Amino acid sequence: MGDALRTLIDAAGLVVHYGHEVLSDDDRWTLDLDASVGSVWVACSSGTDVWIRQGDEVDLVRQGTAALFGPQGALTIGTDLDRAPPPTSDGGFFGPTGVHTGTATFGPFGAEAFPLPRIARTHPLDAPHDDVLRTLGHIETMSGARWCEALRDVLATVAVTAVLRDNPPAFLADRSIARCIDRLVDADVPVPIDELGRGTRVSASTIRRRFRTTTGCSPEQLRRWFRSFPVRAALADGTDPAVVAGRFGYSTVSSMRRALERVRAPDTHVPSAF
């Protein structure tokens, strides 16, 4: 995972919780989930493809893949498009279905960092995803174990991160400037265009053009946006502005606010050029 994508995930304030594995002794079942508060994730290890219905949209999550559903109200998952009884199990051998679910919540800048579609899935859509399979495999080995809630949450975060990695903002999908963006993320000061292109065999004029095409921003504008997240997050948490200004190297609160006023997010409607 590149530095830019890692920074965006941190900026999004992602918190993932593992819910449960669906248990059912019957081959046909339907389970209602509440997605009115936060996002819901669903992942399948093996043995079962699961249909998802949310409002008028229907989708299929196949074995070895994961999906993230936005907070758009009631969500139904099941083995068929037609409704079936809820899953029930007496704890016997045939109970585990390999279908796992939980929640994912984002902080105040989640939508800005990750303008996700209503349904985001791992890619390729119909191919097992190695991270998902390994993660669910670890979770399933802990079935019935005590004191594993926190570890399950960590593993579930890996599955949700796989979805985010496969659905990055459009400007991160342009691999021609991926290294340049990663360098910007780590830079404490503006980076000259020639330095951004070091090792990429891309000219300064081409870098400028590709930044404008894929982000709608100049490299320096994009750097300011990335670096604004921790500052804005501290202010959103209610930290005293003077403390925030000092922590992030601003001479005064006024200079910090002026700097934040200059921040602009990348244009999510600008399609990737590649």
URLIN-V748464 format. One line per field, one symbol per residue. phi: phi as a letter, one per 30 degrees, with the letter a starting at -180 (. if undefined). burial: # if it has 9 or more other C-alpha atoms within 8 Angstrom, else .. A space follows every 50 residues. Layout:
phi = ???
burial = ???
//
This chain:
phi = .dddddddddddidbcbdcacdcadcdcabbcbccdcbdccbbbdajbcb dcbbiccbbbcdeibbbbcddcjdbbbadbdddbdddbaciddcddcicc babbccddcedddbdddebcbdbddccecedddddddddddceiddiced ddddddddddddddddbdeeddddddceddddddddddbeceedddddic icdddddedddddcbibdeddddddeddeddddddddjdeedddeddcic dbdddddddddddbdeddcddddb
burial = ..#######.####.###..#####..####..###.#########.### ####......###########.########...#..#.#.....###### #######.###.####..#####...###.###.#####........... .#########.#############..#########.#...#.#..##... ...#..##.####################.#.###...#....###...# .##.##......#..#.#.###..
//
